[in-house]
Amino acid sequence: MRIHTDESIKATVREKYGAAARRVVEGTRSGCCGSSANGGGCDPITSDLYSADETSCLPEDAVLASLGCGNPTALAELRAGETVLDLGSGGGIDVLLSAKRVGPTGKAYGLDMTDEMLALARANQLKAGVSNVEFLKGDIENIPLPDRTVDVIISNCVVNLAADKRRVLAEAFRVLKPGGRLAISDIVVRGEIPDAVRESMQLWVGCIAGALSEDEFATILAESGFAEASIEPTRMYEFEDARAFLQDSGVDTEVLAQEIGGRVMGAFIRATKPA
């Protein structure tokens, strides 16, 4: 049973990612998605996700503020002229990469609830000299765009942070055009995750405690109206990885790493809104 309220989850997530943005602005390296982020360390979840070719054309602060678990822009097969929406856009790395892929006839929106991240993303947009981008403030449970306006929705390790994932996916379905595509990277679990992990707010903002199972994700996608859903593992976190992202979370790291090693994975989730 979840012991945290929607409001407490949102407030903690906002504070954690606001602090991450401030560290970038202050010139200290951003932490990663996992629990070690609060100490400025890095864990296996966010490492080595982008190629040098991709990051070489981006402002350094956009790269430093990246807190994802995948590279949805590389997997989403974006096309020239499409409109893309990134849910939980952070410092803007995936929005800027998407804008390049859809070209001047397309558009990339970024949606984030954290003022510090939005300010950082807009500064990165100016540094990159990209005009076909717009950053919006709001919650991913209530997307501030009209129905049927977006061709592709991407997201990078953010859906797991939402308290009401069913609402998030229903909103994604609403704003997609018929035939539109959902293409997100996220943390997904296989099997049972111990209550001590599920109940840890530190591990919720660390992308683990709030993660859906493969079956839960597939069920919610179908109930939201999506078709052709698939969940493709991109990175499996084994014992040593689990030790790293459980570090400093206040749980018994050695015991729980044995229990969840091999059960937590980065995955690429695809689905389509029927035409």
C-alpha positions in Angstrom: 0.0 0.0 0.0 1.4 3.4 -1.0 2.1 5.5 2.1 2.9 8.8 0.4 0.2 11.3 -0.8 0.1 12.6 -4.4 1.0 16.1 -3.0 4.0 14.9 -1.0 5.4 13.0 -3.9 5.0 16.0 -6.2 6.6 18.4 -3.7 9.6 16.1 -3.1 10.1 15.5 -6.8 9.9 19.3 -7.5 12.5 20.0 -4.8 14.9 17.3 -5.9 14.9 18.3 -9.5 15.0 22.0 -8.7 18.1 21.4 -6.6 19.6 19.5 -9.5 19.0 22.5 -11.8 20.6 24.8 -9.2 23.7 22.6 -9.0 24.1 22.9 -12.8 23.7 26.7 -12.7 26.2 27.0 -9.8 28.7 24.9 -11.7 28.6 21.7 -9.8 27.8 18.5 -11.7 24.1 17.5 -11.5 23.3 14.3 -9.6 21.7 11.4 -11.4 18.3 9.9 -11.3 19.1 7.4 -8.5 19.3 8.1 -4.8 23.0 9.0 -4.9 21.9 12.1 -6.8 21.3 14.0 -3.6 25.0 13.8 -2.9 26.0 14.8 -6.4 27.2 11.3 -7.3 26.3 9.3 -10.3 24.6 5.9 -10.6 24.1 3.3 -13.4 20.6 4.6 -14.3 21.7 7.8 -16.2 25.2 6.9 -17.4 26.2 6.6 -21.1 22.9 7.3 -22.7 23.9 9.7 -25.5 26.5 9.5 -28.1 29.3 12.0 -28.5 27.8 13.1 -31.8 24.5 14.0 -30.1 26.0 15.9 -27.2 28.6 17.7 -29.1 26.0 20.1 -30.6 24.3 20.8 -27.3 25.0 23.4 -24.6 27.0 21.8 -21.7 24.4 22.6 -19.2 21.7 20.7 -21.1 24.0 17.6 -20.9 24.8 18.1 -17.3 21.2 18.4 -16.3 20.2 15.2 -18.0 18.6 12.9 -15.5 17.0 10.3 -17.7 17.3 6.5 -18.1 17.3 6.2 -21.8 17.5 8.1 -25.1 13.9 8.3 -26.4 14.9 10.7 -29.3 17.1 8.1 -30.8 14.4 5.4 -30.6 11.3 7.4 -31.5 12.0 7.6 -35.2 11.1 11.2 -35.4 10.3 12.6 -38.8 10.7 16.1 -40.4 7.7 18.3 -39.8 6.3 16.4 -36.8 5.2 18.0 -33.5 6.9 16.4 -30.4 6.1 16.8 -26.7 8.5 15.8 -24.0 6.9 15.0 -20.7 9.1 16.2 -17.9 11.6 17.9 -20.1 14.1 19.0 -17.4 17.1 20.9 -18.7 15.9 20.4 -22.3 18.3 17.8 -23.7 15.6 15.6 -25.4 13.6 18.6 -26.6 16.7 20.1 -28.3 17.6 16.8 -29.9 14.0 16.4 -31.0 13.9 19.8 -32.5 16.9 19.0 -34.6 15.3 15.7 -35.8 11.9 17.3 -36.8 13.6 20.2 -38.5 12.4 23.8 -39.1 8.9 22.6 -40.3 8.4 20.7 -37.0 8.1 21.7 -33.4 9.2 20.4 -30.0 7.4 21.2 -26.8 8.9 20.6 -23.4 6.6 20.3 -20.3 8.0 20.6 -16.8 6.6 21.6 -13.4 9.9 22.8 -11.9 10.7 26.5 -12.3 14.5 26.0 -12.0 14.5 23.4 -14.7 12.3 25.5 -17.0 14.7 28.5 -16.6 17.7 26.3 -17.3 16.0 24.7 -20.4 15.1 28.1 -21.8 18.7 29.3 -21.3 19.9 26.2 -23.1 17.5 26.9 -26.0 19.0 30.4 -26.4 22.5 29.0 -26.2 21.7 26.4 -28.9 20.0 29.0 -31.1 17.0 26.7 -31.7 13.7 28.5 -32.6 11.3 25.6 -33.1 11.0 24.8 -29.4 8.6 25.9 -26.6 8.9 25.1 -23.0 5.6 24.9 -21.0 5.0 24.9 -17.3 2.6 22.4 -16.0 2.0 18.9 -14.6 2.2 15.8 -16.9 -1.1 14.8 -15.3 -2.7 17.9 -16.9 -1.0 18.6 -20.1 -1.6 22.3 -21.2 -2.2 21.5 -24.8 -5.5 21.0 -26.8 -6.7 17.6 -27.9 -5.1 16.0 -30.9 -2.2 18.4 -31.4 0.9 16.2 -31.1 2.4 13.6 -33.4 4.8 12.0 -30.9 5.1 12.0 -27.1 8.5 11.2 -25.6 9.6 11.1 -22.0 12.8 10.1 -20.2 12.4 8.5 -16.8 9.6 10.7 -15.7 6.4 8.7 -15.8 7.7 6.6 -12.8 7.8 9.8 -10.8 4.1 10.6 -11.2 1.7 9.5 -8.5 -1.2 9.0 -10.9 0.3 7.2 -13.9 -3.1 6.3 -15.3 -3.9 10.0 -15.5 -0.6 10.7 -17.2 -1.2 8.1 -19.9 -4.8 9.2 -20.4 -3.6 12.8 -20.9 -0.9 11.6 -23.4 -3.7 9.8 -25.3 -5.8 12.9 -25.4 -3.2 15.3 -26.9 -1.9 12.8 -29.5 -3.3 13.0 -33.0 -5.0 9.8 -34.3 -2.2 7.6 -35.4 0.2 9.5 -33.0 2.9 7.6 -31.2 4.0 7.3 -27.6 7.8 6.6 -27.3 9.1 6.8 -23.8 12.1 5.6 -21.8 11.4 4.7 -18.2 12.2 2.4 -15.3 10.1 -0.8 -15.3 10.2 -3.7 -12.8 9.9 -7.5 -13.1 8.5 -9.4 -10.2 7.9 -8.1 -6.7 9.8 -5.2 -5.2 10.2 -5.2 -1.4 7.9 -2.9 0.6 11.0 -1.2 2.1 11.8 0.0 -1.4 8.3 1.0 -2.4 7.8 3.0 0.8 11.0 5.0 0.5 10.4 8.5 -0.7 14.2 8.7 -1.4 13.8 5.8 -3.8 10.6 7.3 -5.3 12.5 10.4 -6.4 15.3 8.0 -7.3 13.0 6.5 -10.0 12.7 3.0 -8.4 9.9 3.0 -5.8 7.3 4.4 -8.2 8.1 2.2 -11.2 5.4 0.1 -12.8 5.8 -3.6 -13.6 5.7 -4.6 -17.3 2.2 -6.0 -16.9 0.9 -2.9 -15.1 2.3 -0.6 -17.8 0.8 -2.7 -20.6 -2.6 -2.8 -18.8 -2.8 0.9 -18.2 -1.8 1.6 -21.8 -4.5 -0.6 -23.1 -7.1 0.8 -20.7 -6.1 4.3 -21.8 -6.9 3.4 -25.4 -3.5 2.8 -26.8 -2.8 0.0 -29.3 0.3 -1.9 -30.4 2.0 -1.5 -27.1 5.5 -2.9 -26.6 8.0 -2.8 -23.7 11.6 -3.4 -24.8 14.3 -3.7 -22.1 17.3 -1.5 -22.8 19.3 -1.9 -19.6 19.0 -4.5 -16.8 20.3 -3.4 -13.4 22.0 -6.3 -11.6 23.3 -6.6 -8.0 26.2 -4.1 -8.2 23.9 -1.6 -10.0 21.2 -2.0 -7.4 23.8 -1.4 -4.6 24.7 1.9 -6.3 21.2 3.3 -6.7 20.2 2.1 -3.2 23.1 3.8 -1.6 22.3 6.5 1.0 18.5 5.8 0.6 18.1 4.7 4.3 17.4 1.0 3.4 19.5 -2.1 4.0 21.5 -1.8 0.8 23.2 -5.2 0.9 20.0 -7.2 1.6 17.7 -5.3 -0.8 20.3 -5.2 -3.6 20.2 -9.0 -3.6 16.4 -8.9 -3.8 16.0 -6.4 -6.5 19.1 -7.0 -8.6 17.9 -8.2 -12.0 14.3 -7.1 -11.4 14.7 -3.4 -12.3 15.4 -2.3 -15.8 15.5 0.6 -18.1 13.0 0.1 -20.9 11.7 1.7 -24.1 7.9 1.7 -24.2 6.1 2.2 -27.5 2.3 2.5 -28.2 0.1 4.1 -30.8 -3.2 6.0 -30.7 -5.4 4.2 -33.2 -6.1 6.2 -36.4 
